[in-house]
Amino acid sequence: MSRRIAVMGLGQMGWPIALNLARKGGGRETIVAVDADAARVAGLQAAGVEAPGLTATTDKGEVAGAEVLFLCLPDGDVVESVLFGPEGLERRLAPGATVVDLSTIAHGQALSLGRALEARGFRVLDAPVSGAPAGAEAGTLTVMCGGAPETFAAMKPLLDRIGAQVLHMGPLGSGQLTKTINNVIYDINIAALAEVLPMAVAMGLDPGRLATVVTTGTSRSYASQYFVPRILRGEFDEGYPLGKAYKDLVSAAAVSVGRGFPLPVTAAATATYQMALRAGHGDRDKGAMVLPFEAMLGVKVRAPSG
């Protein structure tokens, strides 16, 4: 009998992850992908025509008997509800199943949820990913795992189907801690661009030529290469929403307060995020942090039209 694998959450990351698990598995497992959104399910069904063993459904009951459960959900509260709520999936899994949480949640919450699962006899990996939807589609994500070494070893062949870099970072919670650190460094990059680019334009520099320098010179980063061209076009609705991304900074602040680690640069970047959130840009992507600074200085960091 083939192993039964479930994937819960078919958003921008979840559906390509489910596809790669199925396509690269060659039909060796039964893979059930679940989401409450019927449109997402229909989209995966259409995309997964040639993915052997893959079924997409809105019925959580299809998770029953799964030996491996992958979670790809928006935040820790949703993860907790899906696992332990009134229709909690932990009651449907096979005894001794492994739960692999690909979601991005706070380090402390990852620890508490993981320990609750372990107390019920399950194996657990917190395994957040980095690489954006393009990386999920290509199967080239970076996967940061926290958990017992033997659990990581057992899951690595599956994780290799979705990631080019699959790393065991340490005990339970280490994956989420690593993802928080990665995201905070990225967030600081974007916050710096948001405050400095309008200043440069206000001082008379050409936005297009300035963009060339910060995306090719020594200050270049993934953040500048992704966001600066979009800022020039005035596009602020393609990436992950600011309001949701803010949780990474909250998680870093919790670690800082709890352990007494000074994080002055992170605190400054957090204030930049808060400015954008207070200005009503929570539904827009991180590049929208430039908008309050543009408004303050009376400039636009835009390429000439035409």
Rosetta blueprint (number, residue, H / E / L):
1 M L
2 S L
3 R E
4 R E
5 I E
6 A E
7 V E
8 M E
9 G L
10 L L
11 G L
12 Q L
13 M L
14 G H
15 W H
16 P H
17 I H
18 A H
19 L H
20 N H
21 L H
22 A H
23 R H
24 K L
25 G L
26 G L
27 G L
28 R L
29 E E
30 T E
31 I E
32 V E
33 A E
34 V E
35 D L
36 A L
37 D L
38 A H
39 A H
40 R H
41 V H
42 A H
43 G H
44 L H
45 Q H
46 A H
47 A H
48 G L
49 V L
50 E L
51 A L
52 P L
53 G L
54 L E
55 T E
56 A E
57 T E
58 T L
59 D L
60 K H
61 G H
62 E H
63 V H
64 A L
65 G L
66 A L
67 E L
68 V E
69 L E
70 F E
71 L E
72 C L
73 L L
74 P L
75 D L
76 G H
77 D H
78 V H
79 V H
80 E H
81 S H
82 V H
83 L H
84 F H
85 G L
86 P L
87 E L
88 G L
89 L H
90 E H
91 R H
92 R L
93 L L
94 A L
95 P L
96 G L
97 A L
98 T E
99 V E
100 V E
101 D E
102 L L
103 S L
104 T L
105 I L
106 A L
107 H H
108 G H
109 Q H
110 A H
111 L H
112 S H
113 L H
114 G H
115 R H
116 A H
117 L H
118 E H
119 A H
120 R L
121 G L
122 F L
123 R E
124 V E
125 L E
126 D E
127 A L
128 P L
129 V E
130 S E
131 G L
132 A H
133 P H
134 A H
135 G H
136 A H
137 E H
138 A H
139 G L
140 T L
141 L E
142 T E
143 V E
144 M E
145 C E
146 G E
147 G E
148 A L
149 P H
150 E H
151 T H
152 F H
153 A H
154 A H
155 M H
156 K H
157 P H
158 L H
159 L H
160 D L
161 R L
162 I L
163 G E
164 A E
165 Q E
166 V E
167 L E
168 H E
169 M E
170 G E
171 P L
172 L L
173 G L
174 S H
175 G H
176 Q H
177 L H
178 T H
179 K H
180 T H
181 I H
182 N H
183 N H
184 V H
185 I H
186 Y H
187 D H
188 I H
189 N H
190 I H
191 A H
192 A H
193 L H
194 A H
195 E H
196 V H
197 L H
198 P H
199 M H
200 A H
201 V H
202 A H
203 M L
204 G L
205 L L
206 D L
207 P H
208 G H
209 R H
210 L H
211 A H
212 T H
213 V H
214 V H
215 T H
216 T H
217 G L
218 T L
219 S L
220 R L
221 S L
222 Y H
223 A H
224 S H
225 Q H
226 Y H
227 F H
228 V H
229 P H
230 R H
231 I H
232 L H
233 R H
234 G L
235 E L
236 F L
237 D L
238 E L
239 G L
240 Y L
241 P E
242 L H
243 G H
244 K H
245 A H
246 Y H
247 K H
248 D H
249 L H
250 V H
251 S H
252 A H
253 A H
254 A H
255 V H
256 S H
257 V H
258 G H
259 R H
260 G L
261 F L
262 P L
263 L L
264 P H
265 V H
266 T H
267 A H
268 A H
269 A H
270 T H
271 A H
272 T H
273 Y H
274 Q H
275 M H
276 A H
277 L H
278 R H
279 A L
280 G L
281 H L
282 G L
283 D L
284 R L
285 D E
286 K H
287 G H
288 A H
289 M H
290 V H
291 L H
292 P H
293 F H
294 E H
295 A H
296 M H
297 L H
298 G L
299 V L
300 K L
301 V L
302 R L
303 A L
304 P L
305 S L
306 G L
